[in-house]
Amino acid sequence: MFHFIREESLAEALKHYPQPELIPQRNIELLREMGLQAVAQRLSRCREKGG
């Protein structure tokens, strides 16, 4: 999965994350907490919307 973000947006977002290198780990933990069914439902909705 790819996420495209403009450089200015990325710089602004990083101001709010003191340890941006931990973002992938936080994302993994969030997905595990959500559970497979919830993640699959969200992915399905994205596909339905063409995105």
N, C-alpha and C positions, 0 to 999 in steps of 0.2 A: 504494500500500500504506500502511496506517495502523498505527501502533503506539500503543496506549493504555497510559498509565502513570500511576500515581497521583503526585500532587505530592510526597508525602513520599519516594516511591521515586526520583523524579527528583532531588530535592535530595541524597539519599544517594549516588546514582550519580555526580553531578557532583563530589563530593568526590574521586573517583578519576581524574578527567579534568582535568588542568590547563588544557587548551585545548579546551573542549567545542565550540567553533565548527569544529574540525577533524574532528569525528565523521563528518559526511557524506562528507568526502573519504576518510577511512580506510575507511568502508563501501564506497565505490565501488572503491577499490583492492583490498579484500578480495574483492569479487565478481569483479573482473577476474582476480585470481589464481586463484580457484576455477574459473573457466571456465564457459561457457554450459551445458554438459551437467550439471555438478554443481549449479548454481543451479536449473536446470529440474527436476532430480530432487528437490531439497529442496522446491521449490514444489509439485510433484506430490504429495509425501507430505503436505504441509500440507492440500492439497485433499482427499486421501483420508480424512484424520482429521476433516474437517469444520471445520478452523480456518483 
